[in-house]
Amino acid sequence: MVSPRDLVREDILQLSPYHVPDAGCMVKLDAMENPYALPEPLRALVSEVAREAALNRYPDPSASRLKSRLRSAMAIPPGMEVAVGNGSDEIIQMICLALARPGAKVMSVEPTFVMFRMIATYAGMGYTAVPLGEGFALDADAMIRAMEVHRPAVVFLAYPNNPTGNLFDADAVDAVIGRAPGLVVVDEAYHAFAGRTCMDRLASRPNLLVMRTLSKLGLAGLRLGLVAGAPAWLAEIDKLRLPYNVNTLSQLLAERIMAEPEALLAQAAAIREARSGLFQALSRLPGVDPYPSDANFILFRVAGADRVFAGLKSRGVLIKNLSGSHPRLADCLRVTVGTPEENGTFLEALRATLAA
Ligand SMILES: *Cc1c(COP(=O)(O)O)cnc(C)c1O
């Protein structure tokens, strides 16, 4: 009898599956979702679009209307090309598959978004991560030295970084882009909460690609990511896109909703506001050390993080336990900024857990 062990690639056999816990009816502050439902006028639009959608037909294979909407909504510079993905995870996968020549490597920093390493592995590529410096800052010199040794085909930088929440210094990012032997992909998943971007550098940096996603903005369920960059790179990457990767409803809804993004941007502004309140409340708790954040989540350190995580869970609040995932994240937990009410529930549960 043939078994998976006989046929599945050795590196895939070694992988542990990406685990997403079931939140049940807990307060869900683990996944960087926008806590607010879509505002009413947009919900009406969703029904209307869904009713009229030609679901008997395949989606527009080039997603041309959606892409032109995204060009203006995301201020993609003229002359740059865009590709869309089923979430930005799929874009990372397309980039890696395109570059996976024998021996080609992916590089990033650590700690960072785990999908960079996982997708590099899926593509059969080597992966190297350069430790972040003090305060999780990007160490451009260490990065440049490592790029000279490993000659990565692509460097991924999350800006702001996940799970640390900080924006790297813009000059350090630029130094890495300038010295990289290959592509640099700046992943701006948290752009709505940070306000800084590398988009305006695409024209002067021909080895730069910028990724965005609608997930953290309030449309995680649509699964829509995009990448912008020079047409010559995008033409190759787009060949790896499966023909109808972004379904009809996602294309139509994203196109219509991003025509009037004000309501979602107002929610992002409310989340930024709530972030500073949550940060201050965490700083005031004895034994709790939050890290400054430019994203919609806050990383904090607390003694006995495993026990605190379990205590929160038993009180009905699900956050993310990062303790044990990386030496630099020992005793670290990550909480997504929720509504003021959810943040209050979380803080109450945290106080109760710390006092227990
Ligand atoms: C959440 C996240 C993404 C995920 O994007 P999807 O578009 O939902 O696939 C990408 N990059 C980073 C750094 C993230 O934290």
The ligand as an SDF file (V2000), in Angstrom:
LIG
                    3D

 15 15  0  0  0  0  0  0  0  0999 V2000
   -2.5950   39.6680    7.6630 C   0  0  0  0  0  0  0  0  0  0  0  0
   -1.3860   39.8020    6.8230 C   0  0  0  0  0  0  0  0  0  0  0  0
   -1.4430   39.5100    5.4650 C   0  0  0  0  0  0  0  0  0  0  0  0
   -2.6380   38.7170    4.9850 C   0  0  0  0  0  0  0  0  0  0  0  0
   -3.2020   39.1210    3.9510 O   0  0  0  0  0  0  0  0  0  0  0  0
   -4.4180   38.4190    3.1850 P   0  0  0  0  0  0  0  0  0  0  0  0
   -4.6080   39.4400    2.1460 O   0  0  0  0  0  0  0  0  0  0  0  0
   -5.5460   38.2960    4.1310 O   0  0  0  0  0  0  0  0  0  0  0  0
   -3.9340   37.1090    2.6440 O   0  0  0  0  0  0  0  0  0  0  0  0
   -0.3320   39.7550    4.6780 C   0  0  0  0  0  0  0  0  0  0  0  0
    0.7910   40.2420    5.2310 N   0  0  0  0  0  0  0  0  0  0  0  0
    0.8910   40.5090    6.5390 C   0  0  0  0  0  0  0  0  0  0  0  0
    2.1510   41.0380    7.1070 C   0  0  0  0  0  0  0  0  0  0  0  0
   -0.2000   40.2780    7.3700 C   0  0  0  0  0  0  0  0  0  0  0  0
   -0.0890   40.4850    8.6910 O   0  0  0  0  0  0  0  0  0  0  0  0
  1  2  1  0
  2  3  1  0
  2 14  2  0
  3  4  1  0
  3 10  2  0
  4  5  1  0
  5  6  1  0
  6  7  2  0
  6  8  1  0
  6  9  1  0
 10 11  1  0
 11 12  2  0
 12 13  1  0
 12 14  1  0
 14 15  1  0
M  END
$$$$
